[in-house]
Amino acid sequence: MSGSRLARVTVLLLLALLGPRDARADDNHHQNYLVGERAVGLGGAFTAIADDASANYYNPAGLAEIGRSSLSVSAGMYGFNIQNIDVNVPGLSDSGKNPNSTFISYPTTAAWIQVVRRGDDHGVGRLQLSLSLLTPQSNVTRRRINLRLATGVGSLTGTSDSLLYSIAEDDTLWVGLGAGYKVTRWLSVGAAIHLAIRSARYQTHLYSLLDIRVGTTIIDQLSRPTTAVASLLHFGLIGQAGVIARPTEHLRFGAMFRTPLLRLSGRVDYNAIVVRQVEGQAQPSVDIVDERGDFIDKQPFRLAFGAAYIKTRRFGLSLDFSVYGGYDSYNVVEVASGALPQKKRPIWQLNAGAELYLARRFPIRLGFFTNLSSLDIEDNCPSITASCYQLLLNPTSDWTDRYGVAGSFGYERGRYTLTLAWAFNFGARKVTVQTAELDSFRALLFLVVGASFRF
């Protein structure tokens, strides 16, 4: 193997870490961010309640249970993300602790709920509409890692020391219209449709120093800065239908079905400056990549069941169980220079919460929830290849199952409600793929403040 051939193999393997496959978000977790301040405090166990601004998300049948028009806004105050991944792969070393804090300045939930028809004294015949803005996913990740890759044949060896810095910003906004109708005193139904808008920008910067040696003598040394940027935009539709039954004054049961995301359009703009070693050429060539391709954002169906026991402004208990569908292999991103295939496995989620009112004005809530990952490493990465390295090291490819706790404290008086809520989820996982051993830890904390006015 010639020196230039060795250099080319080494550099191409490194560049696999920053190709178009970097255009990926952590859409493998469905409960990174819980929506709605009361629902956050209850750990997301809201399917059988859903009587506030988050009804369009959890169960639109809950709109018919409100009985008043209202305006509500909740916003993320602060988020703190910790990621640590230790990788032990022959020829490659990577170990990084990557704390990241993010301030979310836009509302995570905003809704206007309007009574169209009040119904009778028991609410039968009540019809309410809702216009909502929801942010079910917001991901900002910064990562800095050191890579060392070594290869060689006989006395000819190559070693590349690289610094990789990546920034991932990915947000999803749902604009929804929902309706709830109270069929009988003990039965409400509802439906909603959302326009899902996902926008993202991924930047990767790599600086590598390549040494080519014969024995201990350096015969060539090359410095290679490389950068890549991917911008993504996707539009789709999501529908929901739900029901809430109240067999007694305080006991509630709810069910909700959410359709898979229907793709309307999606694209990715990929730009990169790529350094390549060409056979027979002393100096590397520089390629400017400017491509546009397809971006497919697939969100699976969700089927949720919930139960709750609520004594208004006294205390309550709630429990949810949800099932999310999976997908066979499909290309998340596809451009001329490459594609990102991915599989998603079906998963289940559990949410539980409790609330207690002090002096009938100060609600205290505590919840628990799971946040399992639909990305299965063994299925998506059956062997250690250059493209598999990217999947394992990509900061947004989170394959750890997580578990969370949440809570809130509020003040309610008359038509006004103020709430401060928090949620913390974390998880660790160790997997082995052929000769590679990976140990990952991930934690996410966020705070939410919300206010509502009923009229």
C-alpha positions as MATLAB code, in Angstrom:
seq = 'MSGSRLARVTVLLLLALLGPRDARADDNHHQNYLVGERAVGLGGAFTAIADDASANYYNPAGLAEIGRSSLSVSAGMYGFNIQNIDVNVPGLSDSGKNPNSTFISYPTTAAWIQVVRRGDDHGVGRLQLSLSLLTPQSNVTRRRINLRLATGVGSLTGTSDSLLYSIAEDDTLWVGLGAGYKVTRWLSVGAAIHLAIRSARYQTHLYSLLDIRVGTTIIDQLSRPTTAVASLLHFGLIGQAGVIARPTEHLRFGAMFRTPLLRLSGRVDYNAIVVRQVEGQAQPSVDIVDERGDFIDKQPFRLAFGAAYIKTRRFGLSLDFSVYGGYDSYNVVEVASGALPQKKRPIWQLNAGAELYLARRFPIRLGFFTNLSSLDIEDNCPSITASCYQLLLNPTSDWTDRYGVAGSFGYERGRYTLTLAWAFNFGARKVTVQTAELDSFRALLFLVVGASFRF';
ca = [
       0.000    0.000    0.000;
       1.496    3.366   -1.067;
       1.656    6.379    1.242;
      -0.992    8.258   -0.744;
      -3.228    5.171   -0.778;
      -2.874    4.823    2.983;
      -3.637    8.513    3.478;
      -6.723    8.297    1.270;
      -8.132    5.333    3.179;
      -7.508    7.041    6.498;
      -9.052   10.350    5.470;
     -12.098    8.759    3.839;
     -12.750    6.815    7.018;
     -12.550   10.018    9.039;
     -14.798   11.882    6.624;
     -17.436    9.207    7.115;
     -17.968   10.880   10.473;
     -19.088   14.149    8.935;
     -20.845   13.273    5.696;
     -24.550   13.877    4.987;
     -25.357   11.236    7.561;
     -24.860   13.966   10.186;
     -28.284   15.336    9.240;
     -30.114   13.554   12.006;
     -31.967   14.606   15.141;
     -32.893   12.758   18.289;
     -36.337   11.885   16.976;
     -35.859    8.408   18.449;
     -37.153    9.621   21.827;
     -40.767   10.755   22.039;
     -40.746   12.231   25.547;
     -37.623   14.358   25.728;
     -39.884   17.340   26.370;
     -43.274   16.970   28.028;
     -45.900   19.410   26.751;
     -48.152   21.585   28.963;
     -47.337   22.802   32.480;
     -49.940   20.691   34.333;
     -49.109   17.633   32.224;
     -45.399   18.122   32.950;
     -46.083   18.060   36.698;
     -48.040   14.818   36.250;
     -45.230   13.189   34.292;
     -47.207   13.355   31.039;
     -50.059   11.184   32.396;
     -52.773   13.354   30.854;
     -54.764   11.252   28.369;
     -57.781   10.879   30.670;
     -57.679   14.559   31.790;
     -56.497   16.848   28.948;
     -58.581   19.804   30.135;
     -56.185   22.668   29.323;
     -54.140   24.140   26.466;
     -52.327   20.844   25.799;
     -55.574   19.008   24.931;
     -54.760   19.058   21.208;
     -51.596   17.086   22.008;
     -52.757   14.585   24.634;
     -56.443   14.052   23.837;
     -58.691   16.548   21.979;
     -61.750   15.041   23.707;
     -60.596   16.907   26.821;
     -61.602   20.196   25.173;
     -65.258   19.383   25.848;
     -64.453   18.936   29.552;
     -63.194   22.511   30.035;
     -66.464   24.447   29.808;
     -64.846   27.876   29.409;
     -62.946   29.837   26.824;
     -59.300   30.374   27.726;
     -55.929   31.658   26.607;
     -52.820   29.787   27.775;
     -49.082   30.078   27.246;
     -46.217   28.027   28.661;
     -42.564   28.540   27.809;
     -39.318   26.730   28.468;
     -37.150   28.704   30.886;
     -33.999   26.643   30.967;
     -32.651   23.362   29.690;
     -29.512   21.483   30.677;
     -28.245   18.544   28.668;
     -25.422   16.199   29.700;
     -24.019   13.540   27.403;
     -21.103   11.202   27.975;
     -20.135    8.406   25.609;
     -17.110    6.120   25.987;
     -16.195    4.087   22.911;
     -13.644    1.294   22.807;
     -13.023    0.349   19.160;
      -9.759   -1.146   17.870;
      -7.866    1.663   16.141;
     -10.223    4.382   17.339;
     -10.420    6.160   20.654;
     -13.172    8.556   21.649;
     -14.143    9.721   25.076;
     -15.977   12.945   25.783;
     -18.034   14.631   28.445;
     -20.299   17.117   26.749;
     -22.391   19.382   29.015;
     -24.720   21.683   27.127;
     -27.206   24.243   28.403;
     -29.916   25.735   26.219;
     -32.268   28.648   26.734;
     -35.573   28.186   24.905;
     -37.020   31.623   24.257;
     -40.162   30.688   22.337;
     -43.384   29.211   23.779;
     -43.502   25.440   23.993;
     -47.303   25.534   24.271;
     -49.765   28.281   23.368;
     -53.491   27.785   22.834;
     -56.716   29.685   22.439;
     -59.795   27.677   23.400;
     -63.209   29.004   22.422;
     -66.662   27.815   23.524;
     -68.875   27.531   20.429;
     -71.891   25.996   22.182;
     -72.257   25.631   25.945;
     -74.772   22.776   26.034;
     -77.229   22.092   28.827;
     -76.705   22.271   32.599;
     -74.590   19.091   32.503;
     -72.625   20.247   29.473;
     -74.284   17.820   27.067;
     -74.033   19.239   23.549;
     -71.056   21.428   24.442;
     -68.743   22.196   21.506;
     -65.324   23.793   21.926;
     -62.619   24.629   19.417;
     -58.902   25.121   19.982;
     -56.059   26.687   18.021;
     -52.675   25.622   19.387;
     -48.936   25.995   18.856;
     -46.882   23.130   20.283;
     -43.177   22.335   20.360;
     -42.882   18.582   20.976;
     -39.187   18.518   20.029;
     -36.394   21.037   20.501;
     -32.836   19.814   20.286;
     -29.646   21.863   20.600;
     -26.455   19.829   20.927;
     -22.831   20.932   20.924;
     -20.093   18.366   20.966;
     -16.315   18.358   20.974;
     -14.374   15.106   20.728;
     -10.862   13.930   19.945;
     -10.331   11.075   17.513;
      -7.261    8.943   16.900;
      -7.306    6.515   13.991;
      -4.376    4.276   13.122;
      -3.876    1.926   10.160;
      -1.003    0.457    8.187;
       0.589   -2.377    6.251;
       3.963   -3.768    7.315;
       6.351   -0.978    8.251;
       4.146    1.652    6.587;
       1.735    3.166    9.106;
      -0.581    6.118    9.316;
      -1.971    7.936   12.322;
      -4.564   10.705   12.262;
      -5.208   12.900   15.298;
      -8.403   14.904   14.835;
     -10.536   17.411   16.661;
     -14.214   17.159   15.784;
     -16.676   19.908   16.767;
     -20.346   19.663   15.898;
     -23.435   21.806   16.482;
     -26.952   20.440   15.973;
     -30.075   22.614   16.150;
     -33.387   20.921   15.434;
     -36.912   22.135   16.221;
     -40.406   20.884   15.451;
     -43.503   23.090   15.613;
     -47.084   21.786   15.478;
     -49.815   24.225   14.468;
     -53.094   22.505   15.340;
     -56.844   22.952   15.143;
     -58.951   20.792   17.460;
     -62.575   20.286   18.422;
     -64.212   18.596   21.413;
     -67.875   17.610   21.761;
     -69.685   16.359   24.878;
     -71.985   13.587   23.667;
     -73.495   12.738   27.055;
     -72.849   13.791   30.629;
     -70.229   11.043   30.914;
     -68.802   10.881   27.381;
     -66.752   13.349   25.314;
     -65.117   12.907   21.906;
     -62.636   15.041   19.988;
     -60.345   15.311   16.990;
     -57.423   17.498   15.934;
     -55.156   18.014   12.954;
     -51.659   19.500   13.079;
     -49.359   20.991   10.488;
     -45.924   19.751   11.587;
     -43.011   21.986   10.593;
     -39.509   20.737   11.272;
     -36.417   22.849   10.612;
     -32.826   21.966   11.429;
     -29.243   23.003   10.863;
     -26.224   20.761   11.464;
     -22.629   21.956   11.375;
     -19.527   19.787   11.668;
     -15.948   21.065   11.741;
     -12.983   18.685   11.603;
      -9.298   19.463   11.892;
      -6.995   16.489   11.391;
      -3.238   16.026   11.378;
      -2.166   12.949    9.390;
       1.273   11.384    9.923;
       2.587    8.693    7.553;
       5.569    6.748    8.881;
       8.000    4.061    7.883;
       8.927    2.556   11.202;
       9.412    5.561   13.448;
      10.348    7.987   10.630;
       7.683   10.448    9.455;
       7.721   10.570    5.629;
       4.627   12.766    5.158;
       2.565   15.032    7.381;
      -0.669   16.663    6.193;
      -3.025   19.097    7.881;
      -6.668   18.813    6.813;
      -9.415   21.224    7.952;
     -12.878   20.169    6.783;
     -16.341   21.593    7.347;
     -19.869   20.444    6.483;
     -23.285   22.099    6.920;
     -26.703   20.511    6.381;
     -29.953   22.510    6.494;
     -33.251   20.620    6.624;
     -36.894   21.598    6.246;
     -39.919   19.289    6.405;
     -43.700   19.776    6.290;
     -46.250   17.132    7.262;
     -49.694   16.482    8.713;
     -50.640   14.606   11.880;
     -54.211   13.702   12.881;
     -55.607   12.732   16.277;
     -58.858   11.361   17.625;
     -59.788   10.706   21.243;
     -62.481    9.873   23.747;
     -62.949   10.475   27.485;
     -65.472    8.519   29.550;
     -66.503    9.429   33.107;
     -68.411    6.525   34.680;
     -68.501    8.381   38.003;
     -68.076   11.970   39.164;
     -64.366   11.551   39.834;
     -63.195    8.570   37.744;
     -62.086    9.128   34.153;
     -60.855    6.898   31.338;
     -59.325    8.174   28.126;
     -58.042    6.825   24.814;
     -56.298    8.625   21.965;
     -54.973    7.585   18.555;
     -52.439    9.679   16.668;
     -51.772    8.944   13.009;
     -48.277    8.564   11.531;
     -46.836   11.732   10.064;
     -48.042   12.297    6.491;
     -45.211   13.858    4.502;
     -46.072   16.902    2.384;
     -42.548   17.986    1.439;
     -39.004   17.746    2.716;
     -35.552   18.757    1.553;
     -31.954   18.974    2.713;
     -29.315   21.441    1.485;
     -25.842   19.993    2.023;
     -22.669   22.052    1.681;
     -19.169   20.863    2.480;
     -15.496   21.519    1.869;
     -13.989   18.049    1.543;
     -10.260   17.308    1.468;
      -9.305   14.193   -0.496;
      -6.006   12.457   -1.182;
      -5.743   11.517   -4.862;
      -3.545    8.641   -6.036;
      -0.326    9.966   -7.576;
      -0.877   13.513   -6.374;
       1.505   14.924   -3.790;
      -0.932   17.400   -2.283;
      -4.563   16.735   -1.393;
      -7.352   18.162   -3.517;
     -10.167   20.294   -2.165;
     -13.721   19.571   -3.301;
     -16.633   21.956   -2.820;
     -19.866   20.012   -2.316;
     -23.197   21.762   -2.904;
     -26.123   19.329   -3.034;
     -29.857   19.294   -2.489;
     -31.712   16.092   -1.668;
     -34.646   14.514    0.124;
     -35.343   14.644    3.853;
     -37.963   12.245    5.203;
     -39.195   12.790    8.747;
     -41.159    9.735    9.847;
     -43.063    9.847   13.118;
     -44.960    6.635   14.005;
     -48.526    6.227   15.180;
     -49.271    6.523   18.875;
     -52.032    4.702   20.745;
     -52.531    5.902   24.329;
     -54.782    4.740   27.161;
     -55.239    6.616   30.410;
     -57.071    6.496   33.713;
     -57.449    9.211   36.352;
     -59.192    9.805   39.656;
     -59.704   13.540   40.207;
     -61.355   15.511   42.999;
     -61.355   19.046   41.687;
     -58.915   21.293   43.583;
     -58.324   18.616   46.198;
     -56.221   15.726   44.874;
     -55.807   13.454   41.871;
     -54.026   10.397   40.446;
     -53.397    9.591   36.787;
     -51.786    6.796   34.764;
     -51.040    6.462   31.024;
     -49.798    3.626   28.840;
     -48.777    4.325   25.236;
     -47.606    2.286   22.263;
     -45.585    3.773   19.389;
     -45.201    2.042   16.029;
     -41.909    1.271   14.282;
     -40.498    1.516   10.752;
     -38.507   -0.788    8.503;
     -35.367    0.641    6.930;
     -35.818    3.946    5.112;
     -33.526    6.840    4.138;
     -33.851    9.766    6.516;
     -31.589   11.864    4.291;
     -30.609   11.131    0.701;
     -28.235   13.262   -1.426;
     -25.907   12.435   -4.312;
     -22.929   11.755   -2.031;
     -24.745    9.367    0.309;
     -27.820    8.357    2.262;
     -28.764    7.637    5.859;
     -30.782    4.428    6.286;
     -32.471    3.871    9.634;
     -34.829    1.455   11.341;
     -37.116    2.245   14.259;
     -38.448   -0.385   16.598;
     -41.914   -0.267   18.223;
     -41.764    0.906   21.839;
     -44.065    1.478   24.803;
     -44.113    4.311   27.330;
     -45.480    4.635   30.853;
     -46.535    7.874   32.596;
     -47.849    8.308   36.144;
     -48.659   11.355   38.250;
     -50.291   12.655   41.414;
     -51.455   16.084   42.572;
     -52.432   17.592   45.895;
     -53.990   21.014   46.484;
     -53.001   23.036   49.523;
     -55.754   25.410   50.662;
     -57.464   24.581   47.335;
     -55.215   27.152   45.635;
     -51.699   25.733   45.571;
     -51.371   22.526   43.514;
     -48.294   20.383   44.084;
     -47.666   17.675   41.477;
     -45.200   14.833   41.091;
     -44.799   12.441   38.176;
     -42.786    9.586   36.668;
     -42.302    8.695   33.002;
     -40.278    6.493   30.685;
     -38.436    7.803   27.627;
     -37.365    4.706   25.721;
     -35.419    4.910   22.457;
     -36.735    3.495   19.186;
     -33.164    3.327   17.809;
     -31.741   -0.166   18.247;
     -27.963   -0.177   17.796;
     -27.644   -3.887   17.044;
     -30.295   -3.640   14.313;
     -29.056   -0.397   12.726;
     -25.349   -1.185   13.062;
     -24.777   -4.950   12.666;
     -21.067   -4.557   11.836;
     -18.294   -2.036   12.477;
     -17.838    0.008    9.295;
     -17.001    3.641    8.549;
     -20.696    4.510    8.395;
     -21.289    2.641   11.651;
     -18.670    4.794   13.395;
     -20.787    7.818   12.518;
     -23.934    6.282   13.974;
     -22.167    5.389   17.209;
     -20.461    8.756   17.681;
     -23.099   11.120   16.314;
     -24.243   13.287   19.260;
     -27.865   13.220   18.092;
     -28.034    9.429   17.656;
     -29.163    8.741   21.198;
     -29.827    5.043   21.743;
     -30.081    5.041   25.538;
     -33.374    4.187   27.238;
     -34.203    6.873   29.772;
     -36.435    7.274   32.809;
     -37.672   10.523   34.264;
     -39.229   12.310   37.210;
     -41.187   15.553   37.071;
     -43.069   17.951   39.289;
     -44.695   21.364   39.520;
     -45.967   23.969   41.914;
     -48.783   26.353   41.026;
     -51.215   28.999   42.110;
     -54.869   29.013   41.042;
     -57.440   31.641   41.851;
     -60.627   32.349   39.992;
     -59.826   32.641   36.335;
     -56.039   32.772   36.662;
     -53.471   30.005   36.882;
     -49.677   30.248   37.299;
     -47.414   27.197   37.248;
     -43.702   26.412   37.521;
     -42.857   22.880   36.350;
     -39.706   20.805   35.884;
     -38.755   17.439   34.391;
     -35.550   15.416   34.526;
     -34.887   12.258   32.536;
     -31.703   10.230   32.369;
     -30.404    6.870   31.225;
     -27.301    4.766   30.668;
     -26.635    1.825   28.380;
     -23.709   -0.391   27.488;
     -23.716   -2.354   24.223;
     -21.248   -4.464   22.255;
     -21.164   -4.442   18.449;
     -18.606   -6.983   17.227;
     -15.355   -5.772   18.821;
     -16.680   -2.341   19.782;
     -17.822   -1.600   23.315;
     -19.937    1.491   23.940;
     -20.969    2.973   27.261;
     -23.393    5.922   27.029;
     -24.970    8.220   29.611;
     -27.513   10.954   28.828;
     -29.441   13.353   31.082;
     -31.821   16.213   30.333;
     -33.324   18.754   32.746;
     -35.732   21.508   31.771;
     -37.921   24.071   33.529;
     -41.260   25.386   32.269;
     -43.349   28.366   33.399;
     -46.971   28.699   32.341;
     -49.981   30.966   32.749;
     -53.611   30.730   31.677;
     -56.643   33.007   31.759;
     -60.208   31.663   31.545;
     -63.108   33.857   30.466;
];
